[in-house]
Amino acid sequence: MGQSAIKIFRGATGATGATGSGVTGATGPTGVTGATGATGPTGPTGTGATGATGATGVTGLSFPIYQLSADQLDLPLTSDWAVNSNAALVSDSNNNALPVLRFDPSTAEGCGLTIDIPDDATNIILKFKSRAETTPGGTVGVALLLYKRDLADNSAVGSWSSGYQLTNLSFPTNEYWQYDSQTISLSTLGITAGRMTQLELVRDAVDSGDTLTSDWTLALLGIEWA
């Protein structure tokens, strides 16, 4: 017998189901920061105006300096000096290679020099390198007088002044060389700048401040100006 054919019938499509709504997942970790970008080019240098040049300072005065050893000083051997009695020019008793002037403790004795006073000077500075000839028993003093006279241009030689009392020099209880300095205004001494002047330095042995009982020994006299 022949087979009967089977007929298959397709049903209608069913309706779409509702969309599901699951819970949102946790936020993921922050991503790695990206690398820093390259530095941009340097901007142009500013050009501010140059400041004004300051004023030039005043040029300082320059004066000669004299360092006179004992054998370079004049000896007042004639009556034409303020005090006509000279300190003895001898070799130093502690070092005979050194010429010195020794001033007596009981008689006024001196030494001198002739010098040109600088035009712009207002002060003279006297510097002594000297010592006590023998060791004193205590601190003692030496009194000094300074005399002057002018030798002006096209004029008669001036007369000697009276002695100007310098500050007493002080000596300790040894025979070492002592360095002393004194500054005196030219007006106080009656000295005129720009003139040749003669000076005489005298130990004032009779002054009450002169208490060194031995010779005063002078090796060097310095002259400076201010």
Residue pairs with C-beta under 8 A, 6 or more apart in sequence:
61 120
63 118
63 120
63 121
63 224
63 225
63 226
64 118
64 225
65 222
65 223
65 224
66 115
66 222
66 223
66 224
67 220
67 221
67 222
68 113
68 220
68 221
68 222
68 223
69 99
69 219
69 220
70 89
70 99
70 100
70 101
70 111
70 218
70 219
70 220
71 89
71 99
73 101
73 111
73 112
73 113
73 221
74 111
74 112
74 113
74 114
75 86
75 87
75 89
75 111
75 112
76 82
76 83
76 84
76 85
76 86
76 110
76 111
76 112
76 200
77 84
77 86
78 84
81 110
81 112
81 160
81 200
82 110
82 147
82 149
82 160
82 161
82 163
82 200
82 202
83 108
83 109
83 110
83 147
83 200
83 202
85 107
85 108
85 109
85 110
86 109
86 110
86 111
87 101
87 102
87 103
87 104
87 109
87 110
87 111
87 203
87 218
88 101
88 102
88 104
88 109
89 99
89 100
89 101
90 99
90 100
90 101
90 102
91 97
91 98
91 99
91 100
92 98
92 99
92 100
92 217
92 219
93 133
93 217
94 175
98 219
99 219
100 217
100 218
100 219
101 111
101 217
101 218
102 133
102 215
102 216
102 217
102 218
103 109
103 110
103 142
103 203
103 205
103 215
103 216
103 217
103 218
104 203
104 205
104 215
105 205
105 210
105 212
105 213
105 214
105 215
105 216
106 205
107 205
108 145
108 202
108 203
108 204
108 205
108 206
109 202
109 203
109 205
110 147
110 200
110 201
110 202
110 203
111 200
111 201
111 218
111 221
112 198
112 199
112 200
112 201
113 198
113 199
113 221
113 223
114 151
114 196
114 197
114 198
114 199
115 196
115 197
115 198
115 199
115 223
116 195
116 196
116 197
117 124
117 186
117 191
117 192
117 193
117 194
117 195
117 196
117 197
117 225
118 193
118 194
118 225
119 193
119 194
120 193
121 186
121 193
121 225
121 226
122 185
122 186
122 187
122 193
122 226
123 183
123 184
123 185
123 186
123 225
123 226
124 183
124 184
124 186
124 189
124 191
124 223
124 224
124 225
125 181
125 182
125 183
125 184
125 222
125 223
125 224
125 225
125 226
126 146
126 166
126 181
126 182
126 183
126 184
126 221
126 222
126 223
127 179
127 180
127 181
127 220
127 221
127 222
127 223
127 224
128 169
128 178
128 179
128 180
128 181
128 218
128 220
128 221
128 222
129 177
129 178
129 179
129 218
129 219
129 220
129 221
129 222
130 142
130 169
130 177
130 178
130 180
130 216
130 217
130 218
130 219
131 171
131 175
131 176
131 177
131 178
131 217
131 219
132 140
132 171
132 174
132 175
132 212
132 214
132 216
132 217
133 175
133 214
133 215
133 216
133 217
134 175
134 214
134 215
135 173
135 174
135 175
136 171
136 172
136 173
136 212
136 213
136 214
137 173
138 173
139 170
139 171
139 172
139 173
140 170
140 171
140 211
140 212
140 213
141 168
141 169
141 170
141 171
141 209
141 210
141 211
141 212
142 168
142 169
142 171
142 203
142 210
142 212
142 216
143 165
143 166
143 168
143 203
143 204
143 205
143 207
143 209
143 210
144 165
144 166
144 168
144 169
144 201
144 202
144 203
144 204
145 163
145 164
145 165
145 166
145 201
145 202
145 203
145 204
146 163
146 164
146 166
146 184
146 189
146 199
146 200
146 201
146 202
147 160
147 161
147 162
147 163
147 164
147 199
147 200
147 202
148 160
148 161
148 164
148 189
148 190
148 191
148 197
148 198
148 199
148 200
149 157
149 158
149 159
149 160
149 161
149 197
149 198
150 157
150 158
150 191
150 192
150 195
150 196
150 197
151 157
151 158
151 195
151 196
151 197
151 198
152 158
152 192
152 195
152 196
153 195
160 200
161 189
161 190
163 202
163 204
164 184
164 188
164 189
165 204
165 207
166 182
166 184
167 182
168 209
168 210
169 178
169 180
169 216
170 178
170 180
171 178
171 212
172 178
177 219
183 226
186 192
186 193
191 197
201 221
203 210
203 216
204 210
